[in-house]
């Protein structure tokens, strides 16, 4: 892809979108840790300093992608929760929510991996302005998720916000154990007993979310 210098705000917006699209495609091929600014620049067709005109760092690119993927997931989640039976008992609704969350998140491994890298990697090497802008967007997404969960499980009350945060944190943490590197995969094949550390994201996330919900929901 070849770019001419962007001279208008609309052109800059197009350039930024193209960079994000290329970075998204890279994440379909490789882990977050191996996405480099040099390779992104090469694939976009811009010199690295020119990419930095649109995003101040690799982490800034990935944070913006995380927000994009989170918005897409929340739109899907709204549809799935709306289709659930609201007449079920509270424990049955809790189980249904845990199943929907675990299934939809495990189908979005890149989102889960970005959740896992957020605090330790992505929120570093960014300016105060970028960090604040991302956190403001995150607060809006958290509010959206909280409202969705309260619609189907009003019993959560104020705990809906905490549970929403815990869901994203657990998805990020567990995803690291569900996609082991080649060396670990070989070790698991050589010694099957070690494979207990290789977690199925959907199954373990469902168990963790169910346990968390049962802990925060009121007991009757």
C-alpha positions as CSV (number, residue, x, y, z in Angstrom):
1,X,0.0,0.0,0.0
2,X,1.4,3.4,-0.9
3,X,0.4,6.7,0.7
4,X,0.8,10.3,-0.2
5,X,1.1,12.8,2.6
6,X,-2.2,13.4,4.3
7,X,-3.1,17.1,4.0
8,X,-6.6,17.2,5.4
9,X,-8.2,15.8,8.6
10,X,-10.3,13.4,6.5
11,X,-7.1,12.1,4.8
12,X,-5.5,11.6,8.2
13,X,-8.5,9.7,9.4
14,X,-8.2,7.4,6.4
15,X,-4.5,6.9,7.0
16,X,-5.1,6.0,10.7
17,X,-7.8,3.6,9.7
18,X,-5.5,1.9,7.2
19,X,-2.8,1.5,9.8
20,X,-5.3,0.0,12.3
21,X,-6.6,-2.4,9.6
22,X,-3.1,-3.7,8.9
23,X,-2.3,-4.1,12.6
24,X,-5.6,-6.0,13.0
25,X,-4.6,-8.4,10.2
26,X,-1.2,-8.9,11.9
27,X,-2.9,-9.9,15.1
28,X,-4.7,-12.6,13.2
29,X,-1.2,-14.0,12.3
30,X,0.9,-13.5,15.4
31,X,0.8,-12.9,19.1
32,X,0.6,-9.3,20.5
33,X,4.2,-9.5,21.7
34,X,5.6,-10.1,18.2
35,X,3.7,-7.1,16.5
36,X,6.5,-4.6,15.9
37,X,6.3,-1.0,14.7
38,X,9.0,-1.9,12.0
39,X,6.9,-4.7,10.6
40,X,3.7,-2.6,10.8
41,X,5.4,0.2,8.9
42,X,6.7,-2.2,6.2
43,X,3.2,-3.7,5.7
44,X,1.5,-0.3,5.6
45,X,4.1,1.0,3.1
46,X,5.2,3.9,5.2
47,X,8.5,4.7,6.8
48,X,8.4,4.2,10.6
49,X,8.7,8.0,11.3
50,X,5.6,8.5,9.1
51,X,3.6,5.9,11.0
52,X,4.5,7.8,14.2
53,X,2.8,10.9,12.7
54,X,-0.5,9.0,13.2
55,X,0.2,7.0,16.3
56,X,2.8,7.8,18.9
57,X,3.8,4.2,19.5
58,X,3.0,0.6,18.8
59,X,1.1,0.5,22.1
60,X,-1.1,3.4,21.1
61,X,-2.0,1.4,17.9
62,X,-2.9,-1.7,19.9
63,X,-4.9,0.3,22.6
64,X,-7.0,1.7,19.8
65,X,-7.6,-1.7,18.4
66,X,-8.5,-3.0,21.8
67,X,-11.2,-0.4,22.0
68,X,-12.5,-1.2,18.5
69,X,-12.6,-5.0,19.3
70,X,-14.3,-4.3,22.6
71,X,-17.0,-2.2,21.0
72,X,-17.6,-5.0,18.5
73,X,-17.8,-7.6,21.2
74,X,-20.3,-5.6,23.3
75,X,-22.6,-5.2,20.3
76,X,-22.6,-9.0,19.8
77,X,-23.1,-9.5,23.6
78,X,-26.1,-7.3,23.6
79,X,-27.8,-9.4,20.9
80,X,-26.9,-12.7,22.7
81,X,-28.2,-11.5,26.1
82,X,-31.4,-10.2,24.5
83,X,-32.1,-13.7,23.1
84,X,-32.0,-15.3,26.6
85,X,-35.1,-16.3,28.5
86,X,-35.7,-13.7,31.1
87,X,-38.2,-15.9,32.9
88,X,-35.6,-18.3,34.3
89,X,-34.7,-18.5,37.9
90,X,-31.8,-16.3,39.1
91,X,-29.3,-19.3,39.3
92,X,-30.4,-20.4,35.8
93,X,-29.9,-16.9,34.4
94,X,-26.5,-16.6,36.1
95,X,-25.5,-19.9,34.4
96,X,-26.8,-18.6,31.1
97,X,-24.8,-15.4,31.4
98,X,-21.6,-17.3,32.2
99,X,-22.1,-19.5,29.2
100,X,-22.7,-16.6,26.8
101,X,-19.7,-14.7,28.1
102,X,-17.4,-17.6,28.0
103,X,-18.5,-18.7,24.5
104,X,-18.3,-15.3,22.9
105,X,-15.0,-14.3,24.5
106,X,-13.3,-17.6,23.6
107,X,-14.3,-17.0,20.0
108,X,-12.4,-13.6,20.2
109,X,-8.9,-14.7,21.2
110,X,-7.3,-11.6,19.9
111,X,-9.5,-9.5,22.2
112,X,-8.7,-11.7,25.1
113,X,-4.9,-11.5,24.4
114,X,-5.2,-7.7,24.3
115,X,-7.0,-7.8,27.6
116,X,-4.1,-9.8,29.0
117,X,-1.5,-7.4,27.7
118,X,-3.3,-4.2,28.7
119,X,-2.0,-3.5,32.1
120,X,1.5,-4.9,31.7
121,X,2.3,-3.8,28.2
122,X,-0.2,-1.7,26.3
123,X,-0.7,1.1,28.8
124,X,3.1,1.7,28.9
125,X,5.0,3.8,26.4
126,X,2.0,6.1,25.8
127,X,1.6,9.7,26.6
128,X,-0.8,11.1,29.3
129,X,-3.1,12.3,26.6
130,X,-3.4,8.9,24.9
131,X,-3.7,7.1,28.3
132,X,-6.5,9.4,29.4
133,X,-8.3,9.2,26.1
134,X,-8.2,5.4,26.2
135,X,-9.4,5.2,29.8
136,X,-12.3,7.5,29.1
137,X,-13.3,5.2,26.2
138,X,-12.8,2.2,28.5
139,X,-15.1,3.8,31.1
140,X,-17.8,4.1,28.5
141,X,-17.4,0.5,27.4
142,X,-17.5,-0.6,31.1
143,X,-20.8,1.3,31.6
144,X,-22.2,-0.4,28.5
145,X,-21.3,-3.8,29.7
146,X,-22.6,-3.1,33.2
147,X,-26.0,-1.9,31.8
148,X,-26.3,-5.0,29.6
149,X,-25.6,-7.4,32.5
150,X,-28.0,-5.5,34.8
151,X,-30.8,-5.8,32.2
152,X,-30.6,-9.6,32.4
153,X,-29.4,-10.0,35.9
154,X,-30.8,-7.0,37.9
155,X,-29.9,-8.8,41.1
156,X,-26.2,-7.9,40.4
157,X,-26.9,-4.3,41.4
158,X,-23.7,-2.4,42.1
159,X,-21.7,-5.6,41.7
160,X,-22.3,-5.5,38.0
161,X,-19.5,-3.1,37.4
162,X,-17.0,-5.2,39.4
163,X,-18.1,-8.4,37.7
164,X,-17.7,-6.7,34.3
165,X,-14.1,-5.8,35.2
166,X,-13.4,-9.3,36.5
167,X,-14.7,-10.8,33.3
168,X,-12.2,-8.9,31.2
169,X,-9.3,-9.6,33.6
170,X,-10.1,-13.3,33.8
171,X,-10.4,-13.6,30.0
172,X,-7.0,-12.0,29.6
173,X,-5.3,-14.1,32.2
174,X,-6.8,-17.4,31.1
175,X,-6.1,-16.8,27.4
176,X,-2.3,-17.0,28.1
177,X,-2.7,-20.6,29.3
178,X,-4.9,-21.6,26.4
179,X,-2.4,-20.7,23.6
180,X,1.0,-22.1,24.7
181,X,4.1,-21.4,22.6
182,X,5.5,-24.2,20.5
183,X,8.0,-25.2,23.1
184,X,5.3,-25.8,25.7
185,X,3.1,-27.6,23.2
186,X,6.0,-30.0,22.5
187,X,6.5,-30.5,26.3
188,X,2.8,-31.3,26.7
189,X,3.0,-33.9,24.0
190,X,6.1,-35.5,25.4
191,X,4.7,-35.5,29.0
192,X,0.9,-35.6,28.9
193,X,0.8,-35.0,32.7
194,X,2.0,-31.5,32.1
195,X,-0.9,-30.7,29.9
196,X,-3.1,-29.9,32.9
197,X,-1.6,-26.5,32.6
198,X,-3.0,-26.2,29.1
199,X,-6.4,-24.7,29.8
200,X,-9.4,-24.7,27.4
201,X,-10.4,-21.0,27.5
202,X,-14.1,-21.5,27.2
203,X,-14.4,-24.2,29.8
204,X,-12.3,-22.6,32.4
205,X,-13.7,-19.1,31.8
206,X,-17.2,-20.5,32.2
207,X,-16.3,-22.1,35.5
208,X,-14.6,-19.0,36.8
209,X,-17.5,-16.7,35.8
210,X,-20.1,-19.0,37.2
211,X,-18.3,-19.1,40.5
212,X,-17.9,-15.4,40.6
213,X,-21.5,-14.8,39.8
214,X,-22.6,-17.2,42.5
215,X,-20.4,-15.3,44.9
216,X,-21.7,-11.8,44.2
217,X,-25.4,-12.6,43.6
218,X,-27.7,-12.3,46.7
219,X,-28.6,-15.6,48.4
220,X,-32.3,-16.3,49.0
